[in-house]
Amino acid sequence: STTAGRVLTLAEGASGGSTYAERALWVTATGGVVAGGRYSSAASWTTSTSGVQVNDGRGHLLTVVWTNTATSNVAPSIRIDGVAATTTTSGTVTYRARTSSGSSASWYVGANSAGRLPSGAPTAALQAAYDEFIVVAGTPSATLLGSGPGSLYTAADL
């Protein structure tokens, strides 16, 4: 596809009518992959892949690792088909994962109606076939993220 679209959105609130899309993963019109974040009216940031395209008509496993630490904000890492992608981060990563019990957020595959998106995020969902979506708590292992036995990615699955 040569059309951009959101693959995944984490939006504040427990229902679809949230105001802010805190994090999003999307594919650009040129086939690049971008993970971005925005909190409230704060400036947004993005981490973009370079040198790889996923708009080639084949299925791909897109993996994003957002790390939350108590003392720093860390840009996400992006893997495509189990291989770490070369990325560039623009803006200052100013937001960490929600940790307070009073906060709620919902995951959406594709797009939702959130009004404030990270800079550059498309408003529409990527028109594609979606197979699986998982959330892993804690730090995922290199084996899980890789492309070998025991990993999420198996070429035969695509």
Backbone bond lengths (Angstrom), bond angles and torsions (degrees), N, CA, C in turn:
res aa  C-N    CA-C-N  psi(-1)  N-CA   C-N-CA  omega(-1)  CA-C   N-CA-C  phi
1 S - - - 1.447 - - 1.525 109.64 -
2 T 1.290 116.54 143.99 1.459 120.72 175.42 1.516 110.31 -106.30
3 T 1.314 116.40 15.44 1.452 121.60 177.91 1.515 109.54 -103.33
4 A 1.318 116.49 134.79 1.462 121.05 177.48 1.523 109.20 -75.20
5 G 1.325 116.70 156.20 1.458 120.00 175.70 1.510 112.23 -173.56
6 R 1.339 114.30 153.54 1.460 120.12 177.86 1.516 110.19 -77.93
7 V 1.322 115.77 137.17 1.458 123.22 176.95 1.520 110.03 -96.31
8 L 1.320 116.50 -39.24 1.453 121.79 -172.17 1.520 109.29 -150.46
9 T 1.329 116.13 140.77 1.461 120.91 178.43 1.521 109.08 -137.05
10 L 1.323 115.97 134.35 1.455 122.12 169.68 1.520 105.76 -108.78
11 A 1.322 116.46 115.49 1.464 120.44 -175.80 1.519 109.71 -120.58
12 E 1.326 115.32 147.77 1.458 119.15 179.90 1.522 109.66 -68.63
13 G 1.314 115.62 152.78 1.460 121.36 179.24 1.510 111.83 92.15
14 A 1.305 114.59 163.36 1.454 120.66 -175.57 1.521 112.65 -96.57
15 S 1.334 118.60 2.49 1.458 119.73 -179.69 1.523 109.28 -134.82
16 G 1.304 116.64 171.99 1.452 122.58 -172.68 1.506 116.33 -69.08
17 G 1.303 120.28 -12.37 1.446 121.81 -175.36 1.520 113.84 -93.72
18 S 1.302 118.11 35.45 1.455 120.78 -175.64 1.525 111.93 -71.17
19 T 1.311 115.71 159.03 1.455 122.15 -179.32 1.515 111.98 -85.62
20 Y 1.308 117.42 -37.49 1.460 121.23 -172.78 1.518 111.77 -119.24
21 A 1.316 115.95 133.01 1.460 121.10 169.13 1.519 105.22 -93.82
22 E 1.305 116.29 101.33 1.455 120.45 -174.12 1.516 112.73 -67.18
23 R 1.304 116.35 -39.14 1.454 121.34 179.97 1.521 108.59 -141.18
24 A 1.302 115.27 150.07 1.460 119.64 177.93 1.518 109.01 -149.99
25 L 1.305 114.90 151.97 1.455 123.51 173.75 1.517 105.59 -123.79
26 W 1.343 116.96 128.70 1.453 117.81 -179.46 1.521 111.21 -144.86
27 V 1.338 113.39 163.87 1.453 122.21 175.92 1.521 106.58 -108.34
28 T 1.329 115.92 133.64 1.457 120.76 179.92 1.528 110.00 -82.50
29 A 1.317 116.66 168.46 1.463 121.46 179.51 1.529 111.99 -62.83
30 T 1.331 117.58 -22.82 1.462 121.06 178.36 1.526 112.86 -93.58
31 G 1.342 117.55 2.61 1.460 121.33 176.03 1.505 115.54 94.38
32 G 1.331 118.12 3.12 1.461 120.85 175.88 1.522 110.84 -75.88
33 V 1.313 116.38 162.89 1.459 122.41 179.45 1.520 108.57 -115.01
34 V 1.341 116.33 134.85 1.457 121.63 -178.29 1.517 109.57 -131.92
35 A 1.320 116.37 135.66 1.460 122.48 170.65 1.520 106.08 -115.23
36 G 1.316 117.07 133.14 1.452 119.05 -178.24 1.506 111.63 -143.13
37 G 1.310 115.03 165.93 1.453 120.47 179.88 1.508 112.05 -144.05
38 R 1.319 113.74 156.27 1.460 121.07 176.36 1.516 106.56 -158.08
39 Y 1.309 115.47 138.11 1.456 118.94 176.87 1.512 108.35 -127.71
40 S 1.319 116.67 126.40 1.453 122.64 179.39 1.517 108.84 55.99
41 S 1.300 117.00 -134.75 1.466 119.00 179.84 1.523 111.26 -98.23
42 A 1.328 116.80 10.40 1.459 121.15 -179.56 1.528 110.50 -65.71
43 A 1.307 115.21 158.61 1.462 120.26 177.57 1.519 109.79 -60.16
44 S 1.306 115.78 146.16 1.453 119.29 179.60 1.527 110.03 -96.37
45 W 1.329 115.26 168.34 1.451 122.80 179.73 1.514 108.23 -138.42
46 T 1.325 116.28 157.36 1.457 120.26 178.20 1.523 110.18 -140.05
47 T 1.314 115.63 151.09 1.452 123.52 170.86 1.519 106.08 -122.41
48 S 1.322 116.68 118.94 1.464 122.28 -174.09 1.519 111.29 -116.23
49 T 1.339 115.48 145.67 1.463 120.10 175.06 1.516 109.37 -81.75
50 S 1.313 115.75 158.07 1.458 120.33 173.75 1.523 108.41 -136.59
51 G 1.316 115.14 144.46 1.460 120.51 175.94 1.514 115.34 78.43
52 V 1.318 118.23 10.12 1.459 120.56 179.03 1.522 108.47 -139.07
53 Q 1.332 115.95 143.15 1.455 120.57 178.83 1.519 109.18 -130.77
54 V 1.323 115.94 140.88 1.460 120.42 179.38 1.525 112.32 -113.25
55 N 1.319 117.74 9.85 1.465 120.51 179.09 1.524 110.99 -99.34
56 D 1.333 115.08 48.89 1.459 121.28 -175.44 1.523 113.37 -106.99
57 G 1.335 117.43 10.80 1.458 121.00 178.06 1.523 114.30 84.96
58 R 1.328 118.13 -2.84 1.468 121.82 178.17 1.517 109.77 -103.71
59 G 1.320 116.40 159.87 1.452 121.11 175.07 1.524 110.39 -76.20
60 H 1.325 116.74 147.72 1.464 121.14 179.70 1.520 109.75 -139.18
61 L 1.322 115.25 149.54 1.454 121.78 172.30 1.522 107.16 -98.50
62 L 1.324 116.47 116.37 1.455 122.26 176.92 1.519 107.56 -102.64
63 T 1.318 116.67 123.25 1.458 122.09 -179.49 1.520 108.60 -123.16
64 V 1.324 115.67 129.53 1.454 121.29 177.12 1.519 107.49 -123.44
65 V 1.325 116.54 131.91 1.461 121.12 176.42 1.519 107.71 -114.38
66 W 1.345 115.22 111.71 1.457 121.39 173.45 1.517 106.63 -98.22
67 T 1.302 116.90 124.27 1.456 121.90 -177.52 1.515 109.47 -104.15
68 N 1.310 115.93 133.13 1.452 121.11 177.32 1.518 108.28 -115.64
69 T 1.318 116.13 122.16 1.455 120.05 173.77 1.517 108.06 -123.47
70 A 1.282 116.43 161.30 1.464 120.61 -177.70 1.522 112.29 -73.42
71 T 1.311 117.45 -20.79 1.464 119.17 -172.37 1.520 115.46 -116.54
72 S 1.320 118.54 -9.42 1.459 117.82 -177.28 1.519 111.95 -149.77
73 N 1.300 114.39 159.37 1.454 121.79 175.10 1.516 107.59 -102.57
74 V 1.318 117.08 127.63 1.449 121.93 -173.51 1.527 109.42 -118.44
75 A 1.320 116.90 131.66 1.461 120.84 176.45 1.524 109.29 -64.08
76 P 1.326 117.63 146.88 1.459 119.54 179.75 1.520 111.93 -71.23
77 S 1.318 115.19 157.53 1.462 119.98 171.16 1.521 107.23 -104.90
78 I 1.308 116.48 147.67 1.455 122.05 -178.03 1.523 108.24 -122.13
79 R 1.324 115.87 134.16 1.458 122.08 174.99 1.520 107.82 -122.71
80 I 1.306 115.41 141.14 1.458 121.11 176.57 1.514 107.38 -123.11
81 D 1.324 115.79 120.02 1.457 122.34 -177.38 1.529 112.11 54.69
82 G 1.331 116.21 38.24 1.452 121.89 175.41 1.511 115.18 84.65
83 V 1.324 117.79 -0.29 1.458 121.35 -177.81 1.526 109.46 -111.65
84 A 1.335 116.13 130.86 1.460 120.58 178.84 1.520 109.59 -61.73
85 A 1.318 116.13 128.67 1.459 121.30 179.84 1.522 109.95 -88.96
86 T 1.313 116.26 149.31 1.452 121.66 171.71 1.518 106.71 -73.62
87 T 1.320 116.82 127.56 1.461 119.87 -175.61 1.521 111.85 -129.17
88 T 1.320 113.98 159.08 1.453 122.85 174.10 1.517 107.54 -129.72
89 T 1.327 117.26 132.67 1.465 120.75 179.29 1.518 109.19 -106.30
90 S 1.328 115.54 131.96 1.457 120.11 175.55 1.518 108.88 -117.06
91 G 1.301 116.12 144.61 1.456 120.55 -175.19 1.514 109.41 83.16
92 T 1.308 115.64 172.91 1.459 121.33 178.58 1.512 108.94 -100.53
93 V 1.322 115.79 124.81 1.461 120.12 178.53 1.521 106.97 -67.16
94 T 1.324 116.45 110.39 1.461 120.94 -172.18 1.514 113.03 -115.84
95 Y 1.287 117.72 11.19 1.456 118.59 -174.37 1.510 110.89 -139.81
96 R 1.311 115.65 135.25 1.456 122.13 175.33 1.519 108.73 -110.21
97 A 1.302 116.55 168.21 1.469 121.34 179.39 1.526 110.44 -60.51
98 R 1.297 115.46 149.61 1.466 120.19 177.77 1.519 109.76 -65.07
99 T 1.329 115.45 135.69 1.456 118.49 179.40 1.518 112.82 -127.45
100 S 1.320 118.28 -13.16 1.468 117.95 -178.05 1.519 110.22 -81.73
101 S 1.300 116.31 145.23 1.457 120.06 -177.27 1.520 112.17 -69.55
102 G 1.316 118.14 -16.95 1.461 120.59 178.81 1.514 113.25 -84.21
103 S 1.308 118.00 -5.71 1.458 121.71 -179.30 1.513 109.84 -95.77
104 S 1.306 115.31 145.14 1.462 118.45 175.26 1.513 109.09 -133.92
105 A 1.294 115.16 151.51 1.455 121.69 178.25 1.520 107.81 -149.85
106 S 1.308 115.89 153.15 1.465 121.61 -179.61 1.515 110.04 -127.17
107 W 1.336 116.03 142.77 1.457 122.27 176.29 1.522 108.59 -91.82
108 Y 1.315 116.19 141.87 1.456 122.48 176.53 1.522 108.41 -130.94
109 V 1.316 117.08 128.93 1.455 120.70 173.09 1.515 106.12 -85.94
110 G 1.313 116.29 122.68 1.461 121.34 -172.76 1.513 109.04 91.21
111 A 1.306 116.47 -138.44 1.459 121.25 -176.06 1.525 110.35 -110.52
112 N 1.313 114.92 163.61 1.455 121.44 171.62 1.517 106.76 -135.79
113 S 1.312 117.90 -169.50 1.462 120.14 -174.18 1.524 113.39 -95.05
114 A 1.311 118.49 16.44 1.462 121.15 179.89 1.526 110.38 -58.39
115 G 1.308 116.21 137.15 1.450 120.50 -175.05 1.510 115.01 -87.57
116 R 1.301 119.04 -35.09 1.466 121.40 -177.89 1.513 109.16 -105.18
117 L 1.315 115.50 111.23 1.452 122.05 -177.25 1.521 109.98 -108.31
118 P 1.335 117.16 160.52 1.456 118.65 170.80 1.530 109.60 -58.85
119 S 1.309 117.77 151.48 1.463 121.48 -179.80 1.522 110.88 -54.82
120 G 1.313 115.35 131.02 1.456 121.06 177.11 1.508 115.41 87.56
121 A 1.321 118.29 -10.48 1.468 120.20 -178.60 1.530 109.88 -70.79
122 P 1.329 117.06 131.45 1.463 119.35 177.67 1.524 111.02 -70.66
123 T 1.313 116.10 153.82 1.466 119.80 179.55 1.517 112.18 -82.15
124 A 1.314 118.45 -22.73 1.462 121.85 -176.95 1.526 111.04 -98.14
125 A 1.331 114.56 158.91 1.461 120.85 176.16 1.522 110.13 -75.05
126 L 1.326 116.60 151.34 1.456 121.20 173.32 1.526 107.88 -68.85
127 Q 1.300 116.94 127.71 1.459 121.52 178.25 1.520 108.14 -80.98
128 A 1.326 115.17 97.81 1.463 121.26 -175.59 1.519 108.41 -158.37
129 A 1.318 116.52 169.87 1.460 121.65 174.58 1.523 107.62 -87.56
130 Y 1.322 116.51 130.08 1.460 121.96 178.97 1.520 107.78 -109.44
131 D 1.315 116.58 134.99 1.458 120.13 -176.26 1.520 112.06 -106.37
132 E 1.306 118.62 -58.05 1.455 121.32 -175.34 1.516 111.01 -140.52
133 F 1.321 114.71 154.81 1.458 122.08 176.30 1.517 106.74 -143.50
134 I 1.337 117.27 127.13 1.461 120.06 176.86 1.520 109.54 -135.12
135 V 1.323 115.06 153.19 1.458 122.64 172.33 1.516 106.13 -117.96
136 V 1.319 116.82 128.28 1.457 122.15 179.52 1.517 107.73 -113.21
137 A 1.319 116.88 121.84 1.460 120.96 177.12 1.525 108.95 -82.75
138 G 1.307 116.41 146.33 1.452 120.37 -179.78 1.512 110.68 86.47
139 T 1.291 116.48 -169.82 1.459 121.83 -178.58 1.516 109.29 -92.10
140 P 1.346 117.31 116.27 1.462 119.17 179.96 1.526 110.80 -68.82
141 S 1.308 115.86 147.39 1.463 120.42 -178.78 1.521 110.89 -77.13
142 A 1.313 115.33 158.66 1.460 120.96 176.33 1.521 110.36 -61.60
143 T 1.332 117.12 -32.90 1.462 120.64 178.56 1.523 110.09 -64.43
144 L 1.317 117.24 -46.43 1.457 121.30 -179.30 1.524 110.98 -61.85
145 L 1.324 117.28 -40.34 1.464 121.50 -176.68 1.516 113.73 -83.05
146 G 1.316 118.18 -15.62 1.460 121.66 -174.75 1.520 113.45 -77.37
147 S 1.328 114.85 -158.96 1.463 119.38 -177.76 1.527 112.32 -121.87
148 G 1.323 117.60 10.30 1.459 121.10 -177.68 1.516 112.43 -101.01
149 P 1.324 116.61 -165.70 1.468 121.52 179.37 1.524 110.58 -57.30
150 G 1.324 117.00 137.96 1.446 122.69 179.56 1.519 114.64 84.11
151 S 1.319 116.77 2.84 1.458 120.13 -178.35 1.522 111.19 -94.12
152 L 1.328 115.14 169.22 1.462 120.76 175.58 1.519 111.22 -71.09
153 Y 1.338 116.48 -28.22 1.464 121.56 -174.91 1.516 111.50 -96.03
154 T 1.303 116.61 124.09 1.445 122.72 170.29 1.515 106.80 -133.96
155 A 1.310 117.62 119.82 1.466 121.93 -175.44 1.524 111.40 -53.51
156 A 1.326 117.21 -34.46 1.466 120.41 -178.53 1.530 111.83 -66.37
157 D 1.331 117.31 -22.74 1.462 120.72 179.97 1.520 112.23 -73.56
158 L 1.315 117.42 -21.67 1.470 120.30 -172.67 1.472 112.05 -92.94
